[in-house]
């Protein structure tokens, strides 16, 4: 049988270990979520009243935090996968 650290969460459906969520700030989660559900960074900037540079900074920090815990997300599709895994967005929203 697998040994899993006591602090590892398990899937409520199948019992397999779930990946550790990245420690994203609330604002990083908001920007990531909005970007994933938008057509462009221009839309995100208008919706959140921030610049494209600020969006890029938040996304870069999110990528670094994912990489730091061994869950690299260098592309938008990889970030989408991480956001789905961590419950930042749901499949029903896409």
C-alpha positions in Angstrom: 0.0 0.0 0.0 1.1 3.6 -0.7 2.5 5.6 2.1 1.3 9.2 2.1 2.2 12.0 4.5 -0.5 12.7 7.0 -1.0 16.2 5.7 -1.7 15.0 2.1 -5.3 15.4 1.0 -7.0 12.6 -0.8 -9.6 12.6 -3.5 -13.1 12.2 -1.9 -14.2 10.0 -4.8 -11.3 7.6 -5.3 -9.0 8.1 -2.3 -5.9 8.8 -4.4 -3.5 11.5 -3.1 -4.3 15.0 -4.5 -1.6 17.4 -5.5 -0.6 20.1 -3.0 -2.3 23.4 -4.1 0.1 26.2 -4.9 0.1 29.0 -2.2 -1.4 31.6 -4.5 -2.6 34.9 -3.1 -6.2 35.9 -3.4 -5.3 38.4 -6.1 -3.2 35.9 -8.0 -6.1 33.5 -8.0 -8.5 36.3 -9.1 -6.2 37.3 -12.0 -5.6 33.7 -13.0 -9.3 32.8 -12.9 -10.3 36.0 -14.8 -7.6 35.4 -17.5 -8.6 31.8 -18.0 -12.2 32.7 -18.4 -11.6 35.7 -20.7 -10.8 36.1 -24.4 -7.7 38.4 -23.8 -5.5 40.1 -21.3 -7.1 43.4 -22.5 -10.5 42.2 -21.3 -8.9 41.2 -18.0 -7.3 44.6 -17.6 -10.6 46.3 -18.2 -12.5 44.1 -15.9 -10.1 44.2 -13.0 -8.9 47.8 -13.6 -5.2 46.8 -13.9 -2.6 47.0 -16.6 -1.5 44.2 -18.8 1.9 44.4 -17.1 0.3 43.8 -13.7 -1.6 40.8 -15.2 1.8 39.4 -16.5 3.3 39.9 -13.0 0.6 38.0 -11.3 0.7 35.2 -13.8 4.5 35.0 -13.6 4.3 34.8 -9.8 1.7 32.0 -10.0 3.9 30.1 -12.4 6.9 30.4 -10.0 4.8 29.2 -7.1 3.6 26.2 -9.1 7.2 25.4 -10.1 8.4 25.7 -6.5 6.1 22.8 -5.5 7.0 20.7 -8.5 3.9 21.4 -10.6 5.3 23.4 -13.5 2.9 25.5 -15.5 4.8 27.2 -18.3 1.8 27.5 -20.7 -1.7 28.7 -20.5 -3.0 25.2 -20.9 -0.8 24.0 -18.0 -2.1 26.8 -15.9 -5.6 25.8 -16.8 -4.9 22.3 -15.7 -3.4 23.5 -12.3 -6.4 25.8 -11.8 -8.8 22.9 -12.4 -6.9 20.7 -10.1 -6.8 23.4 -7.4 -10.5 24.3 -7.7 -9.8 27.9 -9.0 -12.0 27.2 -12.0 -14.5 24.4 -12.7 -15.1 22.5 -16.0 -18.7 23.8 -16.0 -17.3 27.4 -16.4 -15.2 26.7 -19.5 
